């Protein structure tokens, strides 16, 4: 039997929880900065919904390339690792631009 993904899985993976979700009708937002030594690649947004007592999650990331913005959403995934891999593969294969070319402060790096 497959274990269902939940809020704690995202928090354990370093996502920050926000109550403000903008125009979405989600219950809350989870967000993680995806970066490497060059800088910030993108932010991965997870919108959380509680429908009839069941937690549902929808993922979205905004990428840029040649000053054009692309928003890509995924609504079916089984784990935090799976959704992070989907977006990382997209970023690499599509050669999207970095959002920021300076690395985040040292406190964000794990030794």
Secondary structure, DSSP 8 states (H G I E B T S, - for coil): ------HHHHHHTT-EEES--TTS--SEEEEEEEE-SS-EEEEEEEEEEEETTEEEEEEEEEEEETTEEEEEEE---S-HHHHHHHHHHHHHHTT-B-SBSS---GGGS--
